[in-house]
């Protein structure tokens, strides 16, 4: 199996696609200008309101809605953390080392939030779930710093090894090895990717994580106001690679020099012999179009998803759960009859659904209405197929066998909102009003934009992105429309077909690939 990561960096957002055998299996999109309360961020927050009835409190961390912190999420070492935080904040010049911090008794599980916290108290918290719909972020005081091979836990007292490492001798080796390099007052969880790694590699990452903690607590030490972002999780590109990176990757393609350097530096740190798989994309065609990602995004999102031979899924998102309906569509029945046909459609649906769960990052409760099957062995075969398909999924999940109504219930870890890409296109010429200018005049409209860009604004080198069909029309013929425009306005004009654009939509970019706003509606209203 070949795997590639494609990173599309735009002025307002970063999109990341993971391809397995050229098929899109994971997709992430992050706005660049918005405040991001990403999983892993650490804040110095302030207790805003105690909720004894819920045994929880709301904490101010700077988000639009206050974050939620339950008593059980304070962590067993909360008392030690609280005392250490006061020691750190008492001296703004010299940092009190965590190695000298004293450990206090564990927090009782049966305790109450009103006897532990008070309103206005400053506490160190970490985001474990991003804001979803009307809910603010979910927090924990059990701080952890994740690396490629291990997770560092301040005030932890033991070394744990991932249960996915099955060999007893390897588990013992890793536990003894990490125990020997573990700093005082830190606990460690050894991740699956540490299997077979040498002590030098693990020790190098341990030092990086300890330095990350020291930088975080130093920000808290000199803080003059709350809330304060003490540690920001690495950019989505690097963070996703940290969890996903596999030495068998065939390529990581990036279209931005700065992000390319960040990714290359990170890969050089964790796998020096693989840094050459990180490649800077300089093509004129948009990077997602070049790797056939755009077309797969438009085909894979939306309410209806087609798969084998006319069968399709209908996926509905609600506040409480996700509901999936399996339909055979216009398939012709198999020669073996209705039961065989239902089994074939359901097995194909299980394959596609497993991909959709990763792709959309759907979490919480998922209920799937498969086509009814009479044979118990067919229902068991479908259940086993779904379990096998979900083995590639990194998120924690649980799958129940089909109920007597033919429903399969799946729970999947939810830490951020489900990815929902709107594949419907707003008409670029009427902007939803229902009436457009004559489409035959579209190229005249484009020429007037080019004339204004060259002769009034003074930009002589630029790219015009249009729908591939329009690009083909502009480029057709011996003396094409493109050639006529170049002769009239200069050779700095480049036509770029872009699959993400609607039929009569267009975008202008300067020679540095910066967007130039030349939209019709904006000009009309100004």
Buried (B, 14 or more C-beta within 10 A) or exposed (E): EEBBBBBBBBEEBBBBBBBBEEEBBBBBBBEEEEEBBBBBBBBBBBBBEBBEEEBBBBBBBBBEEBBBBBBBBBBBBBBBBBBBBEBBBEEEEEBBBBEEBEEBEEBEEEBEBBEBBEEEBBBBBBBBBBBBEEEBBBBBBBBBBBBBBBBBBBBBEEBBBBEEBEEEEBBEBBBEBBEEEBBEBBBBBBBEBBBEBEBEBBBBBBEBBBEBBEEBBEBBBEBEEBBBBBBEBBBBBBBBBBEBBEEEBEBBBBBBEEBBEBBBEBBBEBBEEBBEBBBBBEEEBBBBBBBBBBEBBBEBBBEEBBBBEEBBBBBEBEEEBBBBBBBBBEBEEBEEEBBBBBBBBBBBBBBBBBBBBBBBBBBBBBBBBBBEBEEEEBBEBBBEBBBEBBEEBEBEBEBEEBEEEBBBBBBBBBBBBBBBBEEEEEBBBEEEEEEBEEEEEBBEBBBEBBEEBBEEEEBBEBBBBBBBEBBEBBEEEEEBBBBEBBEEBEEBBBBBBBBBBEBBBBBBBBEEEEEBEBBBEEEEEE
